Amino acid sequence: MSLIVLATTNPGKANEFQSILGENFEVFVPLELPFVLEDGETLAENAYKKARGASDYLGLAALADDSGLFVAALDGQPGVHSARFAGQDSDDAANRAKLIEMIRGISDRRAYFATVLCLCAPGTPFDEAIFFEGRCDGELLDHEAGSNGFGYDPIFVPQDGDGRTFGEMTANEKAELSHRSKAISKLRVSLLEKPF
């Protein structure tokens, strides 16, 4: 069994990774991680900063991710600022409320979620880190529907779904479509072919 050190403070995310990676991998979440300022201009830069920070701190290879919601009519906002869209200390509800207010009256509600995973060992430069990407296209509602998931899930309807938001889906239903599960699946295939 391969150990995956996941740089996150979100236990739900660790469960999602474990569920998708399966029994050949064990996801380990450190109790303590250094603070990493997510000031990168891209998801890849932020994922790298988190993975490299954890890797250097722990002396082990580490995996981190960064995700964002990109709205066509808002020139890609909230993008890399998705987690802090309504302000530095904003919560999911505040971020959704701000986005709903911004898209009201806009007919083009196309959006996509993107995730970038970064796997690196201590001291690994950016251009030698390993990245995996996932994307899920869809559209936004101007109201919330469902209470499952987190973040923007209650207002995002994936285009390959059945018309429900991620917030209305079970974790397993969401995993079949989500950006993060697509990236994690790519990671899984890569690690099964060539362990890191």
SEFI-597717 format. One line per 2 residues: for each residue x, y, z of N, C-alpha, C, CB. Coordinates in steps of 0.02 Angstrom, whole numbers. Glycine has a CB too. Example, Ala and Ser with C-alpha at 12.3 -4.5 7.8 and 13.67 -1.06 7.14 Angstrom:
660,-284,390,615,-225,390,660,-165,390,565,-224,452; 642,-112,354,684,-53,357,645,2,394,704,-30,286
END
This chain:
42,-59,0,0,0,0,45,62,0,-48,0,61; 29,110,-43,67,172,-47,36,225,-3,71,196,-120
79,262,31,56,316,75,57,382,36,101,322,138; 1,418,39,-4,484,8,-11,535,64,-66,487,-42
37,580,69,33,634,119,-4,692,86,105,656,143; -63,707,112,-106,758,83,-102,822,125,-178,734,78
-80,876,94,-74,940,127,-141,976,127,-19,984,94; -181,963,178,-246,995,185,-266,998,258,-300,958,144
-310,1044,274,-339,1047,341,-413,1028,338,-331,1117,372; -435,1005,280,-505,989,268,-514,912,271,-529,1017,199
-545,887,324,-554,814,329,-599,786,275,-582,796,397; -648,825,251,-691,802,197,-652,790,133,-746,853,185
-603,832,121,-562,824,62,-520,760,66,-516,885,53; -494,746,126,-455,685,136,-498,623,122,-427,682,207
-560,624,145,-606,568,132,-620,560,58,-672,578,170; -628,616,23,-640,614,-49,-580,583,-86,-655,685,-76
-521,604,-67,-460,577,-98,-456,502,-86,-397,612,-71; -467,481,-23,-462,410,-5,-512,369,-44,-472,400,70
-573,394,-49,-626,358,-84,-609,346,-157,-692,397,-79; -580,396,-190,-565,391,-261,-500,352,-273,-560,461,-293
-451,362,-230,-387,326,-239,-394,251,-227,-335,355,-192; -438,232,-181,-451,161,-170,-403,128,-122,-450,125,-234
-408,62,-119,-374,23,-67,-299,16,-78,-403,-45,-64; -272,33,-136,-200,28,-147,-162,86,-117,-186,25,-221
-198,136,-92,-167,196,-65,-196,212,4,-176,255,-113; -154,240,46,-178,265,111,-164,340,114,-143,228,170
-217,379,123,-209,452,127,-195,471,200,-273,488,100; -141,507,209,-121,530,276,-123,606,277,-49,504,295
-158,633,326,-162,706,334,-123,725,397,-237,730,339; -69,763,390,-29,783,448,-70,826,497,33,822,426
-56,819,561,-92,858,612,-70,931,610,-79,829,681; -10,943,586,16,1011,585,50,1024,518,66,1023,643
33,1081,488,63,1102,425,81,1176,430,15,1090,365; 133,1197,395,150,1268,396,98,1309,358,220,1279,366
89,1372,378,44,1416,342,75,1431,274,31,1482,381; 33,1428,222,56,1444,154,10,1498,127,56,1381,108
38,1554,108,-1,1608,78,-17,1589,6,37,1676,81; -81,1582,-10,-102,1563,-77,-109,1626,-120,-170,1524,-75
-52,1651,-142,-51,1713,-181,-29,1701,-253,-6,1763,-148; -30,1638,-275,-12,1623,-344,-64,1650,-392,-5,1548,-353
-43,1659,-454,-88,1684,-506,-126,1627,-540,-50,1723,-557; -106,1565,-527,-139,1507,-557,-152,1455,-503,-97,1478,-615
-197,1409,-519,-210,1353,-474,-147,1311,-465,-268,1309,-501; -109,1302,-519,-47,1262,-516,3,1294,-468,-16,1255,-585
10,1360,-470,57,1393,-425,36,1383,-352,61,1468,-441; -28,1391,-337,-51,1382,-269,-45,1310,-245,-124,1405,-262
-62,1262,-288,-55,1192,-270,18,1175,-256,-83,1146,-326; 62,1201,-298,134,1190,-288,158,1219,-222,174,1221,-346
137,1280,-207,158,1312,-144,138,1270,-84,129,1383,-139; 77,1243,-86,53,1203,-30,90,1136,-26,-23,1191,-36
98,1103,-83,133,1038,-84,206,1047,-63,129,1006,-154; 239,1097,-91,310,1108,-75,318,1128,-2,339,1163,-121
274,1171,23,278,1190,94,272,1131,140,224,1241,110; 223,1088,127,213,1028,168,271,979,160,147,993,149
294,970,99,348,924,85,413,945,120,360,919,10; 430,1008,115,490,1033,148,484,1028,224,504,1106,127
425,1043,250,413,1041,322,418,970,350,345,1071,338; 388,923,314,385,853,338,444,810,317,322,822,313
480,832,266,535,792,240,511,732,200,579,769,296; 450,736,174,419,682,135,387,711,72,366,644,178
377,669,23,338,691,-35,267,708,-12,337,636,-91; 238,759,-41,171,780,-20,129,798,-81,175,840,28
65,792,-72,15,808,-124,-29,864,-99,-27,745,-143; -43,912,-142,-89,966,-124,-131,982,-186,-51,1029,-99
-186,1016,-174,-228,1037,-230,-250,1109,-221,-290,991,-236; -269,1138,-276,-304,1202,-274,-358,1198,-326,-255,1262,-288
-415,1226,-308,-473,1224,-352,-504,1293,-358,-526,1173,-327; -541,1302,-411,-576,1366,-420,-635,1358,-465,-529,1418,-447
-680,1406,-459,-739,1411,-503,-727,1470,-549,-805,1419,-461; -734,1458,-614,-720,1509,-664,-784,1524,-703,-663,1486,-713
-808,1586,-699,-871,1605,-729,-858,1646,-793,-914,1646,-679; -884,1622,-849,-870,1653,-914,-889,1727,-915,-908,1617,-969
-949,1744,-892,-974,1813,-896,-937,1860,-848,-1048,1814,-881; -900,1832,-802,-862,1873,-754,-787,1870,-767,-877,1850,-682
-770,1857,-830,-699,1853,-850,-659,1805,-807,-668,1922,-847; -690,1749,-789,-654,1698,-752,-656,1704,-676,-585,1697,-773
-688,1757,-651,-696,1763,-579,-744,1709,-554,-720,1833,-559; -739,1688,-493,-690,1705,-443,-621,1672,-452,-716,1687,-376
-617,1619,-493,-552,1590,-510,-510,1569,-450,-514,1637,-551; -447,1590,-451,-401,1571,-397,-421,1601,-330,-330,1592,-414
-467,1649,-331,-490,1681,-269,-556,1651,-244,-498,1756,-280; -576,1594,-269,-641,1565,-253,-653,1557,-178,-648,1498,-286
-603,1535,-141,-612,1523,-69,-617,1588,-29,-555,1481,-43; -593,1643,-58,-593,1707,-23,-630,1761,-63,-521,1730,-9
-678,1740,-103,-711,1785,-150,-746,1844,-116,-761,1747,-192; -777,1832,-59,-814,1885,-24,-771,1919,29,-876,1856,9
-707,1903,31,-661,1933,80,-615,1881,109,-701,1967,135; -561,1902,140,-510,1857,165,-536,1804,212,-456,1897,200
-581,1822,257,-607,1774,306,-678,1751,290,-605,1804,375; -698,1756,227,-767,1739,209,-778,1664,211,-783,1765,139
-841,1645,224,-859,1574,223,-895,1557,158,-904,1557,284; -912,1494,150,-944,1471,88,-1008,1509,73,-958,1396,92
-1049,1519,124,-1114,1553,114,-1103,1625,88,-1154,1554,179; -1055,1660,116,-1041,1729,95,-1015,1730,23,-990,1762,142
-972,1683,6,-945,1679,-62,-1001,1665,-112,-892,1624,-67; -1046,1618,-95,-1103,1603,-140,-1148,1664,-148,-1143,1543,-114
-1162,1697,-92,-1207,1756,-94,-1178,1811,-139,-1218,1784,-23; -1114,1823,-135,-1082,1874,-177,-1087,1854,-251,-1008,1884,-157
-1073,1791,-266,-1075,1768,-335,-1147,1771,-363,-1048,1697,-341; -1195,1749,-323,-1265,1752,-345,-1285,1824,-361,-1312,1723,-291
-1265,1870,-319,-1281,1941,-331,-1248,1965,-396,-1256,1984,-271; -1188,1944,-410,-1153,1966,-470,-1182,1937,-535,-1080,1948,-465
-1211,1877,-532,-1237,1847,-593,-1311,1860,-604,-1225,1772,-592; -1345,1889,-555,-1416,1904,-564,-1424,1950,-624,-1446,1938,-500
-1470,1932,-668,-1482,1972,-727,-1436,1956,-785,-1476,2043,-710; -1388,1913,-775,-1343,1892,-829,-1369,1827,-858,-1269,1885,-803
-1379,1825,-923,-1406,1764,-954,-1353,1711,-965,-1439,1781,-1020; -1291,1731,-977,-1237,1682,-987,-1211,1659,-920,-1179,1713,-1030
-1232,1600,-900,-1214,1574,-834,-1163,1517,-840,-1277,1548,-798; -1130,1512,-897,-1080,1459,-906,-1023,1468,-856,-1052,1458,-978
-1001,1411,-828,-946,1412,-780,-913,1344,-780,-972,1431,-708; -854,1341,-752,-823,1276,-742,-783,1276,-678,-778,1258,-803
-781,1217,-648,-737,1205,-591,-673,1175,-619,-771,1157,-538; -617,1194,-590,-553,1164,-609,-514,1148,-545,-512,1211,-655
-477,1094,-548,-432,1073,-494,-364,1057,-523,-461,1011,-456; -313,1078,-488,-245,1058,-505,-215,1025,-443,-201,1119,-529
-191,964,-451,-155,929,-398,-80,936,-412,-175,853,-395; -42,943,-359,31,946,-366,62,896,-318,58,1018,-352
107,856,-344,144,806,-305,218,824,-310,131,733,-330; 250,832,-253,322,847,-255,358,823,-193,333,922,-264
422,814,-200,466,794,-145,499,856,-117,520,742,-169; 531,851,-58,565,910,-30,615,940,-80,601,891,35
613,1006,-85,661,1041,-128,645,1040,-202,726,1012,-119; 590,1009,-222,573,1005,-293,556,1073,-322,514,956,-304
591,1095,-376,571,1157,-408,505,1150,-445,626,1180,-457; 472,1206,-458,406,1206,-490,405,1165,-555,384,1278,-505
456,1175,-597,455,1143,-662,470,1068,-659,506,1176,-707; 486,1042,-600,497,969,-593,442,936,-552,564,957,-560
395,975,-526,339,947,-490,292,912,-539,300,1003,-450; 251,867,-514,204,830,-556,134,858,-544,207,753,-541
100,874,-598,33,905,-594,-19,861,-629,34,975,-625; -79,862,-601,-137,828,-630,-195,877,-628,-154,761,-591
-232,881,-684,-287,930,-688,-353,895,-700,-273,980,-743; -405,926,-676,-473,903,-688,-519,963,-698,-498,858,-631
-570,954,-739,-616,1009,-755,-686,982,-761,-594,1046,-820; -734,1022,-738,-805,1005,-744,-842,1067,-767,-834,978,-676
-870,1063,-828,-908,1119,-855,-981,1115,-832,-905,1119,-932; -1012,1173,-830,-1082,1176,-810,-1109,1246,-813,-1091,1148,-740
-1160,1259,-773,-1188,1327,-769,-1211,1340,-698,-1246,1336,-819; -1220,1404,-684,-1239,1426,-617,-1312,1442,-611,-1198,1486,-596
-1340,1430,-552,-1407,1452,-535,-1400,1518,-497,-1445,1399,-493; -1454,1558,-497,-1453,1620,-458,-1488,1610,-391,-1487,1677,-497
-1491,1547,-370,-1518,1529,-304,-1486,1463,-283,-1597,1524,-305; -1489,1448,-220,-1460,1385,-196,-1509,1328,-201,-1436,1393,-123
-1483,1269,-218,-1524,1209,-221,-1482,1151,-192,-1547,1193,-295; -1503,1125,-136,-1468,1070,-104,-1421,1095,-50,-1430,1030,-155
-1405,1050,-4,-1361,1068,52,-1302,1021,59,-1401,1069,116; -1291,978,11,-1234,932,14,-1172,967,-13,-1248,868,-26
-1115,938,2,-1053,964,-24,-1030,1026,14,-1060,980,-96; -995,1070,-21,-968,1130,9,-955,1181,-46,-903,1115,49
-932,1239,-27,-915,1291,-76,-973,1311,-119,-859,1267,-120; -964,1309,-184,-1015,1331,-231,-1060,1275,-255,-981,1363,-291
-1055,1216,-224,-1094,1157,-245,-1169,1171,-252,-1084,1101,-197; -1201,1209,-205,-1274,1219,-210,-1297,1263,-268,-1298,1248,-147
-1249,1294,-304,-1271,1337,-361,-1241,1314,-428,-1251,1409,-348; -1204,1259,-428,-1171,1235,-489,-1206,1173,-515,-1097,1221,-476
-1228,1176,-579,-1260,1120,-613,-1211,1094,-665,-1329,1141,-645; -1183,1034,-656,-1136,1007,-705,-1171,989,-770,-1100,946,-677
-1139,1005,-827,-1171,993,-892,-1181,919,-907,-1130,1025,-946; -1141,876,-879,-1148,804,-892,-1193,770,-841,-1081,771,-893
-1225,809,-799,-1268,781,-747,-1340,775,-770,-1265,823,-685; -1385,772,-721,-1457,763,-735,-1498,825,-719,-1483,704,-696
-1465,883,-714,-1500,945,-701,-1499,966,-628,-1571,939,-722; -1472,923,-585,-1466,941,-514,-1399,975,-502,-1472,878,-469
-1397,1016,-449,-1333,1046,-428,-1291,993,-392,-1345,1108,-382; -1227,1008,-385,-1184,965,-344,-1212,961,-273,-1111,991,-344
-1242,1015,-250,-1270,1017,-183,-1330,971,-173,-1290,1087,-166; -1361,950,-228,-1417,904,-225,-1396,831,-234,-1469,923,-277
-1333,820,-250,-1308,753,-264,-1277,722,-202,-1257,754,-321; -1276,655,-201,-1238,621,-149,-1163,628,-165,-1258,545,-144
-1122,612,-117,-1049,616,-129,-1028,570,-186,-1011,597,-64; -1058,511,-191,-1040,465,-245,-1063,491,-313,-1071,397,-232
-1122,521,-316,-1146,549,-379,-1101,606,-402,-1219,575,-372; -1082,650,-355,-1038,705,-371,-970,680,-395,-1030,752,-310
-945,628,-362,-878,601,-379,-875,576,-450,-860,545,-331; -931,555,-478,-931,531,-548,-921,588,-597,-996,495,-563
-933,650,-576,-931,707,-622,-879,760,-604,-998,738,-624; -858,763,-542,-822,822,-519,-752,829,-547,-818,820,-445
-730,891,-549,-663,911,-570,-610,878,-526,-656,986,-567; -621,877,-461,-571,848,-416,-565,773,-427,-590,862,-343
-621,739,-436,-617,666,-447,-582,650,-512,-688,635,-446; -590,692,-563,-555,681,-626,-479,687,-617,-579,731,-680
-459,738,-579,-387,748,-566,-359,691,-522,-374,816,-532; -397,671,-471,-374,617,-427,-369,552,-465,-422,609,-366
-416,540,-510,-414,479,-551,-351,477,-595,-476,473,-595; -332,535,-622,-270,539,-662,-209,524,-618,-263,608,-695
-209,552,-557,-156,538,-510,-152,464,-495,-167,578,-444; -209,432,-482,-211,361,-465,-181,319,-521,-284,339,-452
-202,332,-583,-176,294,-640,-100,303,-645,-210,317,-706; -77,364,-637,-5,378,-642,34,341,-588,8,453,-637
9,342,-526,45,310,-471,43,234,-476,16,332,-405; -10,207,-504,-13,135,-513,37,112,-567,-84,113,-532
46,155,-619,93,139,-672,166,150,-651,78,181,-734; 177,205,-614,245,223,-594,242,256,-525,278,271,-646
253,218,-472,251,246,-404,300,305,-397,267,193,-351; 281,353,-356,322,414,-346,373,401,-291,277,474,-328
END
